[in-house]
């Protein structure tokens, strides 16, 4: 099985809300594919050597979530 993921594109990772009715919202980006953060994308790496199928993780630098299928 091949798992193809993108990396090195700013991706929403955290939302901070300040207290109060008129509080502000701070959006914090991390690494990912522009849709899914890298922490979630790398979960399939945990499957390596835990099942019969061979798992190959392929990371494409700068490729976003939608274009990972064509790039």
N, C-alpha and C positions, 0 to 999 in steps of 0.2 A: 504494500500500500504506500502511495506517495501522498504526503501532505504538503501542499504548496501554500506559502503564506507571504504576505508583503510586510515590509518593515521600513522604518525611518521616514514615516509620514506623520505629522502632528495629528494626534487622535485624542478625543476627549477621554480623560482618565478619572477626573474627580470634579465634583461640584461642591463648592462651599457656600452655605447659606449663612448670612449674618442674622442675628436675632431681631425680633420686632416685626411689626406689620409692614414697615417700609424698608425692610432690610434689603441688602444688595445680594447679588448672586455672583460668585466668582467661578469661572470655568477654567479648569487647569488641564492643559494638554500633556500627554506623555507620548511614548512611542507606540506605533501600531501601523495599521494599513489605511487609516483615514476613517474607518468605520468601527473596527474592533481593535481594542488595545492589545499590545504585544503580550501582556501577561496571560490573556485568554488564548491568544493565538498559539502560544507555546505549550499549551496543555497536552496536545498529542505526543509530545516528546516524553511524557510520563508513561506512555504505553509501550515504549521500546523495551524489548526483552521481557514483556509481561504477557505475551500472547504468541501464538504460533506464526502469525503473519509477520513478515519483515516490514518494518516501517522506516521509510526514508523521509526526512524533513528537508524540504527545499525552501530556502528563504530568498526572496527576490527583493533586493534593495530598491526602495523608492517606487514600488508598484502598489497601487491602491487596491482596495477590496474588490472593486468591479473589474478592473483590468487584469487581475491575477490569472483569469482564465484565458486571456488572449496573449499576454506578454510571456 
